[in-house]
């Protein structure tokens, strides 16, 4: 009897084991079949069934252009970006890396560059799912992208009927917000695929070497327009927009080399919060100008991969002779300047007045007055502070230092000379 019981137990255990193995076999077969039907796109994670969303073919008649406007805050980048945003043949994105900095705050400027570069890699391939990591998760929409209410693609047909992409003119962001419904991000991706030129403007890359993989990658072949401006004008504009750049100034300041020299603040003890914010706005120029110096050092003897992919544009030159420099920028990226775009750039740079009440808005203004506003609005100690931080960058970019307070107010004298690289 004991032998029979033992055999019965063994038979039952064997049967249970057979059932388990059979179930595992079917589960593995089913999983393999599903994996063959699913397309995997690496980070950010996205799984799409092949039959759900066919990819749109690219226009193969024209070589696709990928352009990055490489600059820093308050250098006229919103204006330059608008020159591309207005072009009917350009898919433009305004400061997408803002999302990276906001999501990963309080990360410092230098350590966030890798994440910013990775985002650019996805965006130039029209994979906008990268925004899901930094804004809204799977629910991110076309209107959830930073700068969307001013974007000609987002606010124009076919995503919205409020405006037309082929008509040159500034977008009224209040109208766009009111009349343009948030669209699925995949619809914006489809629009992206229909364009042969993608331009992204960003102020959050601090080293040209960070962009090297995108420039070398033959599937992207990134071209870089380096927009520079007199650091004293940048400092003046940063101070005027102090409340809009507090977090960014702190993130930039965290990137300072702890072993680097520290310059004494010319204005002495900071007695109020406003003074403290101005202090950070000025001191951020130390990191920003160091970034410019590294870039200029590279382009003075450019590596082979950079020689045909980089162009520097000074803001002062652009506003002084807008048609010439617009044509040069467009020629660099194989775009054609239309009469409408020419009229637009003239209107934007030859307004009757200059107002600093809305520093983040793009409006028609007297650009020459804007370029020289620092001469009347910065104190002489503030000017000297910036010049201490930015001496080498200013020398290479062709900006002369001020010798005395009287010289600053003498508008018969210019402090802009020739580029020295």
Secondary structure as UniProt FT lines:
FT   HELIX           2..37
FT   STRAND          38..41
FT   TURN            42..45
FT   STRAND          46..49
FT   TURN            50..52
FT   STRAND          65..70
FT   TURN            73..74
FT   HELIX           77..85
FT   TURN            88..89
FT   STRAND          90..94
FT   TURN            96..97
FT   HELIX           98..103
FT   TURN            104..106
FT   TURN            109..112
FT   HELIX           113..123
FT   TURN            124..126
FT   HELIX           128..133
FT   TURN            134..136
FT   HELIX           137..139
FT   HELIX           142..144
FT   TURN            146..147
FT   HELIX           148..150
FT   TURN            152..155
FT   TURN            157..159
FT   TURN            165..166
FT   HELIX           173..179
FT   HELIX           185..193
FT   STRAND          197..202
FT   HELIX           208..211
FT   HELIX           212..216
FT   TURN            218..220
FT   STRAND          223..228
FT   HELIX           231..240
FT   HELIX           242..244
FT   HELIX           246..253
FT   TURN            254..255
FT   TURN            258..259
FT   TURN            266..267
FT   HELIX           273..300
FT   TURN            304..309
FT   STRAND          310..314
FT   HELIX           315..320
FT   HELIX           322..332
FT   TURN            333..334
FT   HELIX           339..349
FT   TURN            359..360
FT   HELIX           367..371
FT   TURN            372..373
FT   HELIX           374..377
FT   HELIX           380..389
FT   HELIX           391..397
FT   HELIX           405..409
FT   TURN            411..412
//
